[in-house]
Amino acid sequence: MVLFVAPLLMDGGWFQIVQYAVSILALIVAWFAVQARQWWWLLIFIPIAILWNPVLPFPFSGPFWIAAQPAAAVVFLVAGAVIKVKRQ
């Protein structure tokens, strides 16, 4: 949900919190994809974790970066619906 409101937070100091949340959650979803043996999700979530990385942030701005926020949110929603890990 934070990615849907991220374009509104880009100008303030709150965007760093968005970056931390997105990076960490992208790595968590990537781990679930590995556990579910759906390796191809790594091609999506590792770049998301890198692009939203708050430690060494990229100086992105403009309409493409603003559009990337809700696009990444949709990717997270699709992954949440598709990636299923069997309980042991």
N, CA, C and O atoms as a printed pandas DataFrame, in Angstrom:
     atom_number atom_name residue_name chain_id  residue_number  x_coord  y_coord  z_coord
0              1         N          MET        A               1    0.828   -1.196    0.000
1              2        CA          MET        A               1    0.000    0.000    0.000
2              3         C          MET        A               1    0.867    1.253    0.000
3              4         O          MET        A               1    0.480    2.291   -0.536
4              5         N          VAL        A               2    2.037    1.142    0.604
5              6        CA          VAL        A               2    2.887    2.326    0.698
6              7         C          VAL        A               2    3.350    2.791   -0.685
7              8         O          VAL        A               2    3.588    3.982   -0.887
8              9         N          LEU        A               3    3.478    1.876   -1.627
9             10        CA          LEU        A               3    3.899    2.280   -2.966
10            11         C          LEU        A               3    2.823    3.061   -3.714
11            12         O          LEU        A               3    3.137    3.851   -4.604
12            13         N          PHE        A               4    1.562    2.848   -3.362
13            14        CA          PHE        A               4    0.502    3.609   -4.013
14            15         C          PHE        A               4    0.520    5.074   -3.590
15            16         O          PHE        A               4    0.143    5.944   -4.374
16            17         N          VAL        A               5    0.950    5.359   -2.364
17            18        CA          VAL        A               5    1.026    6.749   -1.895
18            19         C          VAL        A               5    2.440    7.307   -1.999
19            20         O          VAL        A               5    2.655    8.478   -1.688
20            21         N          ALA        A               6    3.402    6.511   -2.424
21            22        CA          ALA        A               6    4.796    6.948   -2.519
22            23         C          ALA        A               6    4.992    8.192   -3.387
23            24         O          ALA        A               6    5.810    9.038   -3.025
24            25         N          PRO        A               7    4.282    8.350   -4.520
25            26        CA          PRO        A               7    4.491    9.579   -5.297
26            27         C          PRO        A               7    4.182   10.851   -4.505
27            28         O          PRO        A               7    4.757   11.904   -4.781
28            29         N          LEU        A               8    3.302   10.765   -3.547
29            30        CA          LEU        A               8    2.995   11.933   -2.719
30            31         C          LEU        A               8    4.083   12.201   -1.687
31            32         O          LEU        A               8    4.218   13.329   -1.213
32            33         N          LEU        A               9    4.857   11.183   -1.333
33            34        CA          LEU        A               9    5.873   11.300   -0.292
34            35         C          LEU        A               9    7.278   11.538   -0.835
35            36         O          LEU        A               9    8.224   11.661   -0.057
36            37         N          MET        A              10    7.429   11.605   -2.146
37            38        CA          MET        A              10    8.757   11.671   -2.751
38            39         C          MET        A              10    9.523   12.936   -2.398
39            40         O          MET        A              10   10.751   12.901   -2.323
40            41         N          ASP        A              11    8.852   14.024   -2.184
41            42        CA          ASP        A              11    9.545   15.280   -1.925
42            43         C          ASP        A              11    9.959   15.439   -0.474
43            44         O          ASP        A              11   10.812   16.273   -0.171
44            45         N          GLY        A              12    9.390   14.677    0.416
45            46        CA          GLY        A              12    9.690   14.809    1.839
46            47         C          GLY        A              12   10.674   13.770    2.325
47            48         O          GLY        A              12   11.176   12.961    1.545
48            49         N          GLY        A              13   10.942   13.794    3.596
49            50        CA          GLY        A              13   11.843   12.837    4.210
50            51         C          GLY        A              13   11.229   11.464    4.399
51            52         O          GLY        A              13   11.933   10.510    4.732
52            53         N          TRP        A              14    9.930   11.352    4.193
53            54        CA          TRP        A              14    9.235   10.073    4.367
54            55         C          TRP        A              14    9.588    9.061    3.289
55            56         O          TRP        A              14    9.382    7.863    3.478
56            57         N          PHE        A              15   10.115    9.523    2.164
57            58        CA          PHE        A              15   10.388    8.599    1.064
58            59         C          PHE        A              15   11.477    7.604    1.435
59            60         O          PHE        A              15   11.500    6.497    0.898
60            61         N          GLN        A              16   12.377    7.969    2.336
61            62        CA          GLN        A              16   13.404    7.021    2.764
62            63         C          GLN        A              16   12.780    5.837    3.499
63            64         O          GLN        A              16   13.261    4.710    3.383
64            65         N          ILE        A              17   11.725    6.086    4.244
65            66        CA          ILE        A              17   11.004    4.987    4.905
66            67         C          ILE        A              17   10.367    4.084    3.857
67            68         O          ILE        A              17   10.359    2.862    4.005
68            69         N          VAL        A              18    9.836    4.687    2.799
69            70        CA          VAL        A              18    9.269    3.912    1.684
70            71         C          VAL        A              18   10.353    3.029    1.077
71            72         O          VAL        A              18   10.118    1.853    0.797
72            73         N          GLN        A              19   11.535    3.595    0.875
73            74        CA          GLN        A              19   12.632    2.827    0.284
74            75         C          GLN        A              19   13.011    1.633    1.161
75            76         O          GLN        A              19   13.206    0.529    0.654
76            77         N          TYR        A              20   13.114    1.849    2.462
77            78        CA          TYR        A              20   13.428    0.738    3.360
78            79         C          TYR        A              20   12.349   -0.339    3.286
79            80         O          TYR        A              20   12.657   -1.524    3.159
80            81         N          ALA        A              21   11.105    0.070    3.364
81            82        CA          ALA        A              21   10.000   -0.892    3.351
82            83         C          ALA        A              21    9.977   -1.696    2.059
83            84         O          ALA        A              21    9.832   -2.919    2.088
84            85         N          VAL        A              22   10.118   -1.020    0.935
85            86        CA          VAL        A              22   10.047   -1.705   -0.361
86            87         C          VAL        A              22   11.235   -2.638   -0.542
87            88         O          VAL        A              22   11.066   -3.763   -1.011
88            89         N          SER        A              23   12.429   -2.193   -0.180
89            90        CA          SER        A              23   13.615   -3.044   -0.335
90            91         C          SER        A              23   13.511   -4.305    0.501
91            92         O          SER        A              23   13.751   -5.407    0.008
92            93         N          ILE        A              24   13.155   -4.146    1.755
93            94        CA          ILE        A              24   13.058   -5.301    2.643
94            95         C          ILE        A              24   11.956   -6.249    2.197
95            96         O          ILE        A              24   12.151   -7.464    2.173
96            97         N          LEU        A              25   10.812   -5.704    1.848
97            98        CA          LEU        A              25    9.701   -6.567    1.412
98            99         C          LEU        A              25    9.991   -7.243    0.078
99           100         O          LEU        A              25    9.547   -8.369   -0.145
100          101         N          ALA        A              26   10.727   -6.581   -0.814
101          102        CA          ALA        A              26   11.102   -7.211   -2.081
102          103         C          ALA        A              26   12.002   -8.413   -1.831
103          104         O          ALA        A              26   11.870   -9.438   -2.500
104          105         N          LEU        A              27   12.912   -8.293   -0.876
105          106        CA          LEU        A              27   13.774   -9.427   -0.549
106          107         C          LEU        A              27   12.995  -10.557    0.121
107          108         O          LEU        A              27   13.284  -11.731   -0.108
108          109         N          ILE        A              28   12.017  -10.209    0.941
109          110        CA          ILE        A              28   11.178  -11.227    1.573
110          111         C          ILE        A              28   10.357  -11.973    0.528
111          112         O          ILE        A              28   10.275  -13.200    0.564
112          113         N          VAL        A              29    9.755  -11.246   -0.395
113          114        CA          VAL        A              29    8.963  -11.898   -1.452
114          115         C          VAL        A              29    9.873  -12.736   -2.341
115          116         O          VAL        A              29    9.477  -13.813   -2.785
116          117         N          ALA        A              30   11.086  -12.259   -2.606
117          118        CA          ALA        A              30   12.035  -13.043   -3.399
118          119         C          ALA        A              30   12.364  -14.354   -2.689
119          120         O          ALA        A              30   12.491  -15.390   -3.341
120          121         N          TRP        A              31   12.501  -14.324   -1.378
121          122        CA          TRP        A              31   12.774  -15.547   -0.618
122          123         C          TRP        A              31   11.593  -16.512   -0.701
123          124         O          TRP        A              31   11.787  -17.718   -0.856
124          125         N          PHE        A              32   10.383  -15.990   -0.599
125          126        CA          PHE        A              32    9.207  -16.855   -0.750
126          127         C          PHE        A              32    9.156  -17.455   -2.161
127          128         O          PHE        A              32    8.748  -18.604   -2.330
128          129         N          ALA        A              33    9.561  -16.693   -3.155
129          130        CA          ALA        A              33    9.594  -17.214   -4.528
130          131         C          ALA        A              33   10.605  -18.344   -4.646
131          132         O          ALA        A              33   10.353  -19.326   -5.345
132          133         N          VAL        A              34   11.738  -18.223   -3.979
133          134        CA          VAL        A              34   12.738  -19.295   -3.987
134          135         C          VAL        A              34   12.163  -20.531   -3.304
135          136         O          VAL        A              34   12.326  -21.646   -3.800
136          137         N          GLN        A              35   11.496  -20.342   -2.177
137          138        CA          GLN        A              35   10.905  -21.481   -1.471
138          139         C          GLN        A              35    9.818  -22.158   -2.300
139          140         O          GLN        A              35    9.638  -23.374   -2.218
140          141         N          ALA        A              36    9.093  -21.376   -3.096
141          142        CA          ALA        A              36    8.029  -21.932   -3.935
142          143         C          ALA        A              36    8.564  -22.461   -5.262
143          144         O          ALA        A              36    7.800  -22.941   -6.100
144          145         N          ARG        A              37    9.880  -22.372   -5.448
145          146        CA          ARG        A              37   10.536  -22.814   -6.677
146          147         C          ARG        A              37   10.034  -22.070   -7.914
147          148         O          ARG        A              37    9.950  -22.636   -9.003
148          149         N          GLN        A              38    9.706  -20.811   -7.728
149          150        CA          GLN        A              38    9.322  -19.930   -8.842
150          151         C          GLN        A              38   10.444  -18.921   -9.034
151          152         O          GLN        A              38   10.309  -17.740   -8.715
152          153         N          TRP        A              39   11.554  -19.422   -9.567
153          154        CA          TRP        A              39   12.796  -18.658   -9.652
154          155         C          TRP        A              39   12.675  -17.398  -10.485
155          156         O          TRP        A              39   13.375  -16.419  -10.226
156          157         N          TRP        A              40   11.816  -17.401  -11.466
157          158        CA          TRP        A              40   11.744  -16.257  -12.375
158          159         C          TRP        A              40   11.306  -14.985  -11.669
159          160         O          TRP        A              40   11.555  -13.895  -12.185
160          161         N          TRP        A              41   10.665  -15.078  -10.511
161          162        CA          TRP        A              41   10.303  -13.881   -9.747
162          163         C          TRP        A              41   11.538  -13.134   -9.261
163          164         O          TRP        A              41   11.477  -11.932   -9.004
164          165         N          LEU        A              42   12.653  -13.838   -9.137
165          166        CA          LEU        A              42   13.889  -13.171   -8.717
166          167         C          LEU        A              42   14.317  -12.117   -9.721
167          168         O          LEU        A              42   14.924  -11.112   -9.350
168          169         N          LEU        A              43   14.007  -12.340  -10.991
169          170        CA          LEU        A              43   14.349  -11.351  -12.028
170          171         C          LEU        A              43   13.570  -10.049  -11.867
171          172         O          LEU        A              43   13.939   -9.025  -12.441
172          173         N          ILE        A              44   12.512  -10.089  -11.099
173          174        CA          ILE        A              44   11.704   -8.906  -10.852
174          175         C          ILE        A              44   12.024   -8.289   -9.491
175          176         O          ILE        A              44   12.189   -7.073   -9.385
176          177         N          PHE        A              45   12.111   -9.114   -8.457
177          178        CA          PHE        A              45   12.227   -8.571   -7.102
178          179         C          PHE        A              45   13.642   -8.186   -6.695
179          180         O          PHE        A              45   13.804   -7.299   -5.858
180          181         N          ILE        A              46   14.656   -8.807   -7.245
181          182        CA          ILE        A              46   16.023   -8.359   -6.944
182          183         C          ILE        A              46   16.252   -6.954   -7.517
183          184         O          ILE        A              46   16.798   -6.109   -6.807
184          185         N          PRO        A              47   15.862   -6.662   -8.767
185          186        CA          PRO        A              47   15.993   -5.276   -9.240
186          187         C          PRO        A              47   15.148   -4.282   -8.439
187          188         O          PRO        A              47   15.574   -3.146   -8.230
188          189         N          ILE        A              48   13.965   -4.690   -7.989
189          190        CA          ILE        A              48   13.157   -3.782   -7.153
190          191         C          ILE        A              48   13.901   -3.481   -5.862
191          192         O          ILE        A              48   13.945   -2.330   -5.428
192          193         N          ALA        A              49   14.487   -4.502   -5.240
193          194        CA          ALA        A              49   15.240   -4.283   -4.002
194          195         C          ALA        A              49   16.434   -3.365   -4.238
195          196         O          ALA        A              49   16.781   -2.567   -3.368
196          197         N          ILE        A              50   17.058   -3.469   -5.389
197          198        CA          ILE        A              50   18.213   -2.621   -5.696
198          199         C          ILE        A              50   17.784   -1.195   -6.024
199          200         O          ILE        A              50   18.407   -0.242   -5.555
200          201         N          LEU        A              51   16.729   -1.035   -6.820
201          202        CA          LEU        A              51   16.304    0.312   -7.231
202          203         C          LEU        A              51   15.727    1.127   -6.084
203          204         O          LEU        A              51   15.871    2.349   -6.062
204          205         N          TRP        A              52   15.079    0.472   -5.134
205          206        CA          TRP        A              52   14.498    1.179   -3.987
206          207         C          TRP        A              52   15.443    1.156   -2.777
207          208         O          TRP        A              52   15.041    1.509   -1.669
208          209         N          ASN        A              53   16.666    0.750   -2.988
209          210        CA          ASN        A              53   17.681    0.629   -1.958
210          211         C          ASN        A              53   17.952    1.991   -1.293
211          212         O          ASN        A              53   18.354    2.932   -1.978
212          213         N          PRO        A              54   17.739    2.113    0.025
213          214        CA          PRO        A              54   17.961    3.391    0.704
214          215         C          PRO        A              54   19.414    3.625    1.117
215          216         O          PRO        A              54   19.785    4.753    1.443
216          217         N          VAL        A              55   20.236    2.586    1.109
217          218        CA          VAL        A              55   21.624    2.739    1.547
218          219         C          VAL        A              55   22.451    3.450    0.483
219          220         O          VAL        A              55   23.187    4.389    0.788
220          221         N          LEU        A              56   22.332    3.013   -0.743
221          222        CA          LEU        A              56   22.981    3.664   -1.886
222          223         C          LEU        A              56   21.901    4.043   -2.897
223          224         O          LEU        A              56   21.770    3.394   -3.935
224          225         N          PRO        A              57   21.128    5.088   -2.600
225          226        CA          PRO        A              57   19.971    5.400   -3.447
226          227         C          PRO        A              57   20.374    5.962   -4.817
227          228         O          PRO        A              57   21.368    6.673   -4.959
228          229         N          PHE        A              58   19.577    5.619   -5.792
229          230        CA          PHE        A              58   19.741    6.179   -7.125
230          231         C          PHE        A              58   19.016    7.521   -7.171
231          232         O          PHE        A              58   17.957    7.668   -6.560
232          233         N          PRO        A              59   19.566    8.497   -7.883
233          234        CA          PRO        A              59   18.919    9.822   -7.934
234          235         C          PRO        A              59   17.815    9.890   -8.994
235          236         O          PRO        A              59   17.847   10.755   -9.870
236          237         N          PHE        A              60   16.850    8.990   -8.915
237          238        CA          PHE        A              60   15.765    8.973   -9.887
238          239         C          PHE        A              60   14.760   10.076   -9.568
239          240         O          PHE        A              60   14.536   10.425   -8.409
240          241         N          SER        A              61   14.170   10.610  -10.619
241          242        CA          SER        A              61   13.085   11.585  -10.474
242          243         C          SER        A              61   12.332   11.638  -11.804
243          244         O          SER        A              61   12.715   10.993  -12.780
244          245         N          GLY        A              62   11.292   12.391  -11.816
245          246        CA          GLY        A              62   10.530   12.552  -13.044
246          247         C          GLY        A              62    9.363   11.600  -13.160
247          248         O          GLY        A              62    9.093   10.814  -12.252
248          249         N          PRO        A              63    8.672   11.677  -14.284
249          250        CA          PRO        A              63    7.435   10.905  -14.452
250          251         C          PRO        A              63    7.650    9.394  -14.489
251          252         O          PRO        A              63    6.773    8.645  -14.059
252          253         N          PHE        A              64    8.784    8.931  -14.987
253          254        CA          PHE        A              64    9.017    7.484  -15.029
254          255         C          PHE        A              64    9.184    6.917  -13.624
255          256         O          PHE        A              64    8.673    5.837  -13.329
256          257         N          TRP        A              65    9.886    7.625  -12.766
257          258        CA          TRP        A              65   10.079    7.160  -11.393
258          259         C          TRP        A              65    8.773    7.236  -10.609
259          260         O          TRP        A              65    8.487    6.375   -9.777
260          261         N          ILE        A              66    7.989    8.269  -10.879
261          262        CA          ILE        A              66    6.680    8.388  -10.225
262          263         C          ILE        A              66    5.765    7.247  -10.662
263          264         O          ILE        A              66    5.040    6.683   -9.843
264          265         N          ALA        A              67    5.798    6.909  -11.946
265          266        CA          ALA        A              67    4.973    5.809  -12.458
266          267         C          ALA        A              67    5.484    4.449  -11.977
267          268         O          ALA        A              67    4.711    3.493  -11.899
268          269         N          ALA        A              68    6.765    4.354  -11.658
269          270        CA          ALA        A              68    7.329    3.089  -11.195
270          271         C          ALA        A              68    6.789    2.699   -9.821
271          272         O          ALA        A              68    6.748    1.513   -9.492
272          273         N          GLN        A              69    6.379    3.667   -9.021
273          274        CA          GLN        A              69    5.898    3.367   -7.668
274          275         C          GLN        A              69    4.621    2.510   -7.703
275          276         O          GLN        A              69    4.613    1.421   -7.129
276          277         N          PRO        A              70    3.542    2.971   -8.360
277          278        CA          PRO        A              70    2.348    2.114   -8.404
278          279         C          PRO        A              70    2.548    0.855   -9.255
279          280         O          PRO        A              70    1.903   -0.165   -9.012
280          281         N          ALA        A              71    3.436    0.922  -10.249
281          282        CA          ALA        A              71    3.711   -0.277  -11.050
282          283         C          ALA        A              71    4.336   -1.365  -10.175
283          284         O          ALA        A              71    3.974   -2.536  -10.286
284          285         N          ALA        A              72    5.266   -0.981   -9.309
285          286        CA          ALA        A              72    5.870   -1.946   -8.393
286          287         C          ALA        A              72    4.833   -2.464   -7.402
287          288         O          ALA        A              72    4.877   -3.629   -7.006
288          289         N          ALA        A              73    3.903   -1.603   -7.002
289          290        CA          ALA        A              73    2.842   -2.042   -6.092
290          291         C          ALA        A              73    1.997   -3.134   -6.741
291          292         O          ALA        A              73    1.628   -4.108   -6.085
292          293         N          VAL        A              74    1.695   -2.977   -8.004
293          294        CA          VAL        A              74    0.912   -3.984   -8.726
294          295         C          VAL        A              74    1.705   -5.290   -8.818
295          296         O          VAL        A              74    1.134   -6.372   -8.681
296          297         N          VAL        A              75    3.015   -5.192   -9.050
297          298        CA          VAL        A              75    3.856   -6.392   -9.104
298          299         C          VAL        A              75    3.817   -7.134   -7.767
299          300         O          VAL        A              75    3.741   -8.363   -7.741
300          301         N          PHE        A              76    3.871   -6.390   -6.655
301          302        CA          PHE        A              76    3.781   -7.024   -5.342
302          303         C          PHE        A              76    2.431   -7.714   -5.163
303          304         O          PHE        A              76    2.372   -8.818   -4.622
304          305         N          LEU        A              77    1.353   -7.083   -5.607
305          306        CA          LEU        A              77    0.028   -7.688   -5.470
306          307         C          LEU        A              77   -0.096   -8.960   -6.300
307          308         O          LEU        A              77   -0.649   -9.956   -5.834
308          309         N          VAL        A              78    0.418   -8.929   -7.530
309          310        CA          VAL        A              78    0.365  -10.115   -8.392
310          311         C          VAL        A              78    1.194  -11.240   -7.780
311          312         O          VAL        A              78    0.757  -12.391   -7.747
312          313         N          ALA        A              79    2.381  -10.910   -7.300
313          314        CA          ALA        A              79    3.232  -11.932   -6.682
314          315         C          ALA        A              79    2.559  -12.528   -5.452
315          316         O          ALA        A              79    2.644  -13.734   -5.217
316          317         N          GLY        A              80    1.895  -11.693   -4.673
317          318        CA          GLY        A              80    1.195  -12.193   -3.496
318          319         C          GLY        A              80    0.074  -13.158   -3.845
319          320         O          GLY        A              80   -0.238  -14.066   -3.075
320          321         N          ALA        A              81   -0.527  -12.956   -5.007
321          322        CA          ALA        A              81   -1.608  -13.839   -5.433
322          323         C          ALA        A              81   -1.093  -15.120   -6.077
323          324         O          ALA        A              81   -1.772  -16.147   -6.045
324          325         N          VAL        A              82    0.105  -15.068   -6.662
325          326        CA          VAL        A              82    0.602  -16.198   -7.451
326          327         C          VAL        A              82    1.582  -17.080   -6.677
327          328         O          VAL        A              82    1.550  -18.302   -6.817
328          329         N          ILE        A              83    2.442  -16.486   -5.871
329          330        CA          ILE        A              83    3.460  -17.270   -5.170
330          331         C          ILE        A              83    2.827  -17.972   -3.979
331          332         O          ILE        A              83    2.301  -17.328   -3.071
332          333         N          LYS        A              84    2.883  -19.263   -3.990
333          334        CA          LYS        A              84    2.323  -20.075   -2.903
334          335         C          LYS        A              84    3.394  -21.048   -2.417
335          336         O          LYS        A              84    3.954  -21.813   -3.203
336          337         N          VAL        A              85    3.666  -21.012   -1.137
337          338        CA          VAL        A              85    4.634  -21.925   -0.533
338          339         C          VAL        A              85    3.858  -22.959    0.261
339          340         O          VAL        A              85    2.993  -22.619    1.068
340          341         N          LYS        A              86    4.177  -24.235    0.022
341          342        CA          LYS        A              86    3.512  -25.315    0.741
342          343         C          LYS        A              86    3.963  -25.318    2.196
343          344         O          LYS        A              86    5.150  -25.175    2.487
344          345         N          ARG        A              87    3.015  -25.479    3.098
345          346        CA          ARG        A              87    3.341  -25.590    4.522
346          347         C          ARG        A              87    3.834  -26.987    4.818
347          348         O          ARG        A              87    3.386  -27.964    4.218
348          349         N          GLN        A              88    4.756  -27.064    5.744
349          350        CA          GLN        A              88    5.314  -28.365    6.079
350          351         C          GLN        A              88    4.716  -28.908    7.350
351          352         O          GLN        A              88    5.076  -30.003    7.783
